[in-house]
């Protein structure tokens, strides 16, 4: 795709985030969608493209009264929405549709009308991992991270610092779930979940949603604060964490990230802001290394030295991330929302003069990846 040909012209989350026991999952989708449509200054009848994950495009289109000419139900985990942005941009550029709505919502905490996601006994995971107790993110992610720590010399304190720094960002965000400052000692003394992860290194469990509206860059000139898509990338590796090519790096990350950078035509020094999906505290380390910002052996020290915190030279996860902002189950949409806010200049913890934001997501336990690079420069 050519860069800067498609823009985000509407972006919003659900009216409430956190614990929302009085709304079903479909109602959360609708709330986010209507908020994004209002943000763009459009009407439902203006939408001719629909993309979503877990829920299907036909459910979303029917519920909202949309008759689309293009749909995408790609569902590869929490980074599905990065892939939706990439696919929608290609569809708009190809003339398949003009205005795309991408929605996400989950009743992750309250479980009201939530679509069940289960590991089938006949799936790869069901046959070859489930019998050994590898069933949830907390039991899957420790497998690669211990090898990552040993190979690259990463310490427990350095990984704990990820949670500390992101809580600092969350403290600046009125909508963040967790705002109370924490220390490395707090993290390392918190309840053990699955070694080496303690509860403060694991994502939140919340309710909420978000939505984006995309259209062509030519039409975007008529909208307030459009955010342009500069580069995109996607990939998948394996649904089984035990079968990763190597535990100390993600092949999907190493494919999606460089694809986006090449398409954008930028260098790492050009990046002002980064969002890296952080279901667990190790993921920003993998992201910084696999996207080429620095060697993996330097990622832990880079964060521990304060370079990603407020005032640091590379602001990362400025909304507080899945560790402190919110995490309804598939976090990628919220990372995209924060990148858009930063590019619009309206983020609660705004990075001064930010012009380029890299938003990187993971799906499953390193099963998939998507990268979107945004800019506010037409």
Residue pairs with C-beta under 8 A, 6 or more apart in sequence:
1 86
1 89
1 90
1 93
1 232
1 263
2 93
3 228
3 229
3 230
3 231
3 263
3 264
3 265
4 217
4 228
4 229
4 230
4 375
4 378
5 89
5 92
5 93
5 216
5 217
5 229
6 88
6 89
6 92
6 93
6 214
6 215
6 216
6 217
6 228
6 229
7 214
7 215
7 216
7 217
7 220
7 223
7 226
7 227
7 228
7 229
8 85
8 212
8 213
8 214
8 226
8 227
8 228
8 229
8 340
8 374
9 40
9 213
9 214
9 215
9 219
9 220
9 223
9 224
9 226
10 36
10 37
10 38
10 39
10 40
10 41
10 42
10 211
10 212
10 213
10 223
11 36
11 39
11 210
11 211
11 212
11 213
11 227
11 336
11 337
11 340
11 341
11 344
12 32
12 35
12 36
12 38
12 39
12 210
12 211
12 337
13 32
13 35
13 175
13 208
13 209
13 210
13 211
13 334
13 337
14 20
14 23
14 28
14 31
14 32
14 35
14 105
14 208
14 209
14 210
15 31
15 35
16 207
16 208
17 175
17 177
17 206
17 207
17 208
17 326
18 109
18 177
18 206
18 207
18 208
18 326
19 109
19 110
19 206
19 207
20 28
20 107
20 109
20 110
20 112
20 207
20 208
21 110
21 112
21 207
22 112
23 31
23 107
23 112
23 207
24 107
24 112
24 113
25 55
25 105
25 106
25 107
25 112
25 113
25 114
25 115
26 55
26 59
26 63
26 105
26 113
27 113
28 105
28 106
28 107
28 207
28 208
28 209
29 52
29 55
29 60
29 63
29 103
29 104
29 105
29 209
29 211
30 63
30 64
31 105
31 209
32 103
32 104
32 105
32 209
32 210
32 211
33 60
33 64
33 101
33 103
33 211
34 64
35 211
36 101
36 210
36 211
36 212
36 213
37 43
37 44
37 46
37 47
37 101
37 211
37 213
39 213
40 213
40 223
41 223
41 224
42 99
42 213
44 64
44 65
44 66
46 99
47 64
47 66
47 68
47 99
47 100
47 101
47 213
48 66
48 67
48 68
48 69
48 70
48 97
48 98
48 99
48 100
49 68
49 69
49 70
49 71
49 72
49 88
49 91
49 92
49 96
49 97
49 98
49 99
49 100
49 101
49 214
50 57
50 60
50 61
50 66
50 68
50 70
50 71
50 72
50 100
50 101
50 103
51 57
51 71
51 72
51 73
51 74
51 81
51 84
51 87
51 88
51 100
51 101
51 102
51 103
52 59
52 60
52 72
52 73
52 84
52 102
52 103
52 104
53 73
53 74
53 75
53 76
53 80
53 81
53 84
53 104
53 330
54 75
54 106
54 115
54 117
54 330
55 103
55 105
55 115
56 73
57 68
57 71
57 72
57 73
58 71
60 66
60 101
60 103
61 67
61 68
61 71
64 101
66 101
68 97
69 96
69 97
70 88
70 91
70 96
70 97
70 100
72 84
72 87
72 88
72 91
74 80
74 83
74 84
74 87
76 83
76 236
76 363
76 364
76 367
76 368
77 330
77 362
77 363
77 364
77 367
77 368
78 277
78 279
78 329
78 330
78 331
78 332
78 361
78 362
78 363
78 364
79 234
79 277
79 332
79 361
79 362
79 363
79 368
79 369
79 370
80 104
80 330
80 332
80 363
80 368
80 370
81 102
81 104
81 212
81 330
81 332
81 333
81 336
81 361
81 370
82 232
82 234
82 332
82 336
82 359
82 360
82 361
82 369
82 370
82 371
82 372
83 234
83 368
83 370
84 102
85 102
85 212
85 214
85 229
85 232
85 336
85 370
85 372
86 232
86 233
86 234
86 370
86 372
88 97
88 100
88 102
88 214
89 214
89 229
89 232
91 97
91 100
92 98
92 100
92 214
92 215
92 216
93 216
98 215
98 216
98 219
99 213
99 214
99 215
99 219
100 213
100 214
100 215
101 211
101 212
101 213
102 211
102 212
102 213
102 214
102 333
103 209
103 210
103 211
104 209
104 210
104 211
104 330
104 332
104 333
105 208
105 209
105 210
105 328
106 114
106 207
106 208
106 209
106 328
106 329
106 330
107 113
107 114
107 207
107 328
108 114
108 205
108 206
108 207
108 208
108 327
108 328
108 329
109 205
109 206
109 207
109 328
110 207
112 207
119 125
119 126
119 130
119 135
120 126
121 127
121 130
123 239
124 239
124 240
125 134
125 239
125 240
128 240
128 242
129 135
129 140
129 240
129 241
129 242
133 139
134 140
134 143
134 241
134 242
137 202
137 203
137 279
137 280
137 365
138 193
138 194
138 197
138 202
139 194
140 241
140 365
141 194
141 197
141 241
141 279
141 280
141 282
141 365
142 194
142 195
142 196
142 197
143 241
143 242
143 247
144 241
144 244
144 247
144 248
144 365
144 366
145 159
145 196
145 197
145 247
145 280
145 282
146 195
146 196
146 247
147 247
147 248
148 154
148 247
148 248
148 249
148 282
148 285
148 286
148 296
149 155
149 156
149 159
149 196
151 247
151 248
151 296
152 248
152 289
152 296
152 297
152 299
152 300
153 297
153 300
154 285
154 299
154 300
155 300
156 188
156 196
157 184
157 188
157 304
158 285
158 300
158 301
158 303
158 304
159 196
159 201
159 281
159 282
159 285
159 300
160 184
160 187
160 188
160 200
160 201
160 281
161 184
161 300
161 303
161 304
162 201
162 278
162 281
162 282
162 284
162 285
162 303
162 323
163 182
163 187
163 200
163 201
163 281
163 323
163 324
164 182
164 183
164 184
164 186
164 187
165 303
165 306
165 308
165 309
165 316
165 317
166 278
166 317
166 320
166 321
166 323
166 324
166 325
167 178
167 179
167 180
167 181
167 182
167 320
167 323
167 324
168 181
168 309
168 310
169 309
169 310
169 315
169 317
169 318
169 319
169 320
169 321
169 324
169 349
170 176
170 177
170 178
170 179
170 319
170 320
170 321
170 324
170 325
171 179
171 180
171 181
171 320
172 310
172 348
172 349
173 179
173 319
173 320
173 325
173 348
173 349
174 348
175 325
175 326
175 348
176 319
176 320
176 324
176 325
176 326
177 204
177 206
177 320
177 324
177 325
177 326
178 204
178 320
178 323
178 324
179 320
179 324
182 200
186 200
187 198
187 200
187 201
188 198
189 198
190 198
190 199
190 200
190 201
191 198
191 199
192 198
192 199
193 199
193 201
193 202
197 280
197 281
200 323
201 280
201 281
201 282
201 323
202 279
202 280
202 281
202 323
203 278
203 279
203 280
203 322
203 323
203 327
203 331
204 322
204 323
204 324
204 325
204 326
204 327
205 327
205 328
205 329
206 326
206 327
206 328
207 328
208 326
208 328
208 334
209 328
209 333
210 333
210 334
210 336
210 337
211 333
212 333
212 336
212 337
212 340
214 229
215 223
217 226
217 228
217 378
220 226
220 228
221 378
225 344
225 345
225 346
225 376
226 378
227 339
227 340
227 343
227 344
227 374
227 375
227 376
228 374
228 375
228 376
228 377
228 378
229 372
229 373
229 374
230 263
230 264
230 266
230 356
230 373
230 374
230 375
231 259
231 260
231 261
231 262
231 263
231 264
231 265
231 266
231 371
231 372
231 373
232 259
232 260
232 263
232 370
232 371
232 372
232 373
233 255
233 256
233 257
233 258
233 259
233 260
233 261
233 263
233 369
233 370
233 371
234 256
234 259
234 368
234 369
234 370
234 371
235 251
235 252
235 253
235 255
235 256
235 259
235 368
235 369
236 252
236 363
236 367
236 368
236 369
237 244
237 245
237 250
237 251
237 252
237 366
237 367
237 368
237 369
238 244
238 366
238 367
239 364
239 367
241 365
241 366
241 367
244 250
244 251
244 366
245 251
248 296
249 286
249 289
249 290
249 296
250 286
250 290
250 362
250 366
250 369
252 362
252 366
252 367
252 368
252 369
253 286
253 287
253 290
253 291
253 360
253 362
253 366
253 369
254 290
255 369
256 360
256 369
256 370
256 371
257 287
257 290
257 291
257 292
257 360
257 369
257 371
258 291
258 292
259 371
260 358
260 371
260 372
260 373
261 267
261 268
261 291
261 292
261 373
263 373
264 356
264 373
266 356
266 373
268 291
268 292
268 293
270 356
271 293
271 314
271 356
271 357
271 358
272 315
272 351
272 353
272 354
272 355
272 356
272 357
273 315
273 318
273 339
273 342
273 351
273 354
273 356
273 357
273 358
274 287
274 288
274 293
274 308
274 314
274 315
274 316
274 317
274 357
274 358
274 359
274 360
275 316
275 317
275 318
275 319
275 335
275 336
275 338
275 339
275 357
275 358
275 359
275 360
276 283
276 284
276 287
276 288
276 316
276 317
276 335
276 360
277 283
277 287
277 322
277 331
277 332
277 335
277 360
277 361
277 362
278 284
278 317
278 321
278 322
278 323
278 331
279 322
279 327
279 331
279 362
281 323
283 362
284 299
284 303
284 308
284 316
284 317
284 321
285 296
285 299
285 300
285 303
286 296
286 299
286 366
287 360
288 294
288 299
288 302
288 303
288 316
289 295
289 296
289 299
290 296
291 358
291 360
291 371
293 314
294 302
302 308
302 314
303 316
306 312
307 313
307 314
308 314
308 315
308 316
308 317
309 315
310 349
315 351
315 354
317 335
317 338
318 338
318 342
318 347
318 349
318 351
319 325
319 334
319 335
319 337
319 338
319 341
319 347
319 348
319 349
322 331
322 334
325 334
325 338
326 334
327 334
331 361
332 361
332 363
332 370
335 359
335 360
335 361
336 359
336 372
338 347
338 359
339 357
339 358
339 359
339 372
339 374
340 374
341 347
341 348
342 350
342 351
342 354
342 357
343 354
343 355
343 357
343 374
343 375
343 376
344 376
345 354
345 376
354 376
355 375
355 376
355 377
356 373
356 374
356 375
357 373
357 374
357 375
358 371
358 372
358 373
359 371
359 372
359 373
359 374
360 369
360 370
360 371
361 369
361 370
361 371
362 368
362 369
363 369
363 370
